[in-house]
Amino acid sequence: MGPLVPSAERYREIQQALTERGYLAGDPTGEWKPDSVEALKRFQQDQKLEANGKLDSLSLIALGLGPKRPPAPAAPAVAAQTQP
């Protein structure tokens, strides 16, 4: 199985985060083109990450876009018990 490729929606989220931080101009398109790669490289360099333009976990976390996971179920409330 090869590497996973982000969906257009995920690319759009990443581009939006880069745009909000001033690294990418224009509206997020969901298409990962050379301007997106260059914006990511500049962001990575400023974050002291390897500036390779690749979407890795450290870059996504730095952008505030860590892995998407379903919310954990709420823990059951435990009633406080007092000792006699």
N, C-alpha and C positions, 0 to 999 in steps of 0.2 A: 504494500500500500504506500503510495507517494505522500508527499506533504499536503496538508490541508490548505485549501485556498479559501480565504475569507469571502463571504458573500458580498454583493454590491452594497447591501445595507451596512455591513460591518466596515467596509472601506469608507462609506459615507460618514460613519461615526468617527473614524480615525481622522478623516479629512476635516471634519467639523472641529475636532479637538485641536488640530494643527492650525486651522484658521483662527480659532478663538485666542490662540497664543501668539498669533502674528507671524507664523511660519509659512502659511499658504494663503495666497490671494484667490479671491473668487469663491463661487459657491461650490460646496461639496457635490461631486457628480456620481460617486460610487465607482468610478473608473480609476484604477491605479496606474497613473501615467508618470512620465519622467519628472514633472513638476512636483508630484506628490512624493516621489522618492527623494528628490533634492530637499524638499521641506523637512522630511523625516530625518535626513542626514544632518541638517543644521540643528534640529531639535536634539538629536542624539548627542551631537558634539557639545552643545550647551549644557546637557545633562551629565556630561562626563561618561557617556556610554560609547560603545564601539559605533562609530559613525559609518555604518555600512548600508544604510537605507533599507535594511531588512526589518520586517515586522516581527520582533521577538517579544518575549514576555516582559523583559525589563522595560522596553520602550513603551509597551502598552500600559504597564503599571504606572510609569512616569506620566503618561498622558491621562491617567485616571480611568483607563479602560481595561482593567484587568480581566481575567477570564469571566465569561458569562456563565453563571451557575444559578440553578433554581434556588429560591430562598429555603433555608433550613426550616424544618417544622419547629413550631414554638415548643419549648420545654413545658411540661405540665407544672402548674403552680404547686408549690409545696407549702402547706400550712405550717406556720411556726408552732412548735410545741414547747410548752414550758415544763420544766422539771418541778415536781412537788417539793 
